[in-house]
Every structure is written in C-alpha cells, then in structure tokens.
Amino acid sequence: MIKKAIIPAAGFGTRGLPMTKVLPKEMLPIGGRPAIDYIVEEAVNAGIEQILMIVSRTKNLIVDYYDRSLELEAFLEQQNKQHLLNTLELPKVKIYYMRQFYPKGLGHAVSLAKDFIGNDPFAILLPDEIYLSTIKNPTKELIDAYTHYDKNVIALQQVDEEHLKSYGVIQVEKKEKERIYKISDIVEKPESNPPSNLAVTGRYILKPDIFSCLEQTKPGVGSEVQLTDAIKLMLQSEPAYGIEVASERFDIAKEADYIKLVQKVYTKQQGGGGIQ
Ligand code: G1P
C-alpha cells in the first residue's frame, strides 16, 4: 500500500566538513557500498517501488552511483568477471531525482515532493541514519503500524536528556502498548524542558495532508522550514503515533557511530550474517 518514498539528501553535511565539501556523506563507504545504498535497500525490502531523492549541486555522485556504467560492464564481461559484474547490479526500484535549489531545510525539501507523491501515504527516510536490522526492517515496522492504525507514524528512540536538543522530541498523549505511543505534541530541537526523552529518528510514514501543512509552515529553528513544525500543525487534525523501532541506529554524521557501523558491517560480512 505504501509504495513511494522520499530520501532528502540535499543538506550541506556541515557536521562532516571539510570532507563533505566534495564528498557527500551519503557516499561514505560502509562494507564496500555507499551509505545511501543501505537506505535504498531498507526501502526496497519494505516494499517501496518508487523513490524520489532530493539532491543538491554537490550530490551528483549519488546520481552516478545509480546509473549504469556500460563501458565498465563491457570490460568486465570481456574479462569474464561475472562476480564483479554482479556487484554492479542496481536495486529493483525506480529512482527519481529533484534538485533543492535553496538550502531552506528538511521541511522545504519534503515539500518539493508534493507532485511526485500525489494522494497516497508515503515514507520518508533520512539518509544520515542507518539502521542495522537483523530483527525487523524499521521502515517495514512503521508501514505495518500505519496499516494497523491508519495514522501518521514516526520512528522514535529514547535519547539522553543532554542530546535531546539535537532532535525533534514528542510529547506522549498515551502509551498504546510496548514501544508505541500516541503523540500529543512535537517540538524541534528543544533548548530546554523537552516534553519527553523520545526523539524522532529519521523514518516517517505520513499522509499527503503534510503538504498543505508545509505550505503554512514558516521557517523555524535555524531559520529553516522544519518538517517537525508541519507535523505539529498536522496533529491538530490528524493523529500520529510514534514507535520506538527495534533495530540499532547509527548516525553516520557522527564519526564514532560511523566507525562503529563500519566495524559491525565488516564483522557481519566476514561471518556471513545478513542485514534485512
Ligand atoms: C532532523 C529532524 C529532527 C530529527 C532528526 C533525526 O534533524 O529535523 O526532527 O530528530 O533529523 O536525525 P537534523 O538532524 O537534520 O538536524
């Protein structure tokens, strides 16, 4: 039922400077593949058939990665290197691109997808956050909850108080059941008095109503149009649920997380364990 996803990948990647001046953080290598490929894989495994990537001028490597390299393929074929040819296979999903001309924030990036999305609910996957999932694919977990409740669903994680000011944070109306909360309010990067310790972590299933809310949303934190502020507005007419997802999350814009993730994937590859 949820077949379309948006991957907003247009940010400057300021946390990764100076390296991200030329190499998008989405292209950081993890187990021989770029980080963004884990996001695409998660989406495909959750049943997504069409992805719109929102990119900017410095993100052309992402577009190149999902293009075919016919000369390279011909060369490998001629050399009889089938095992290498297999590594070049592209994911089974249609990928579309759109440029975000101005760095006006995540909310603005998402608003660009209005025509692509149309009238159906859709997924958003933020490419900074990679989930190593051996239990349940987080996007699938959200889609299953959406199917059950027929309401907007957002991924959450409990975060220590000192870090909450880097996230969107929800206020809980009630705990539905283990790991599932009905949301009464949401605030982007609270400087003080966060309404809970449950932070928004980069996966969303939203109804298309979000687009009219985004149109009404003024720039917020960092003078950017915040997706969180549009969700807050949408809460007035459309309930939302939050789910503490089961999988382990890595924020690849944090070097320590990135190194840990690379090590884990390497260990898995050596032992042959799979990532869902
Ligand atoms: C964005 C969202 C924020 C969310 C976070 C998750 O912030 O605005 O609500 O908690 O992603 O990573 P950013 O990290 O882009 O500043």
Boltz pocket constraint, residues with backbone or C-beta under 6 A from the ligand:
constraints:
  - pocket:
      binder: B
      contacts: [[A, 106], [A, 126], [A, 128], [A, 129], [A, 166], [A, 167], [A, 168], [A, 169], [A, 188], [A, 189], [A, 199], [A, 200], [A, 201], [A, 202], [A, 226], [A, 227], [A, 228]]
      max_distance: 6.0
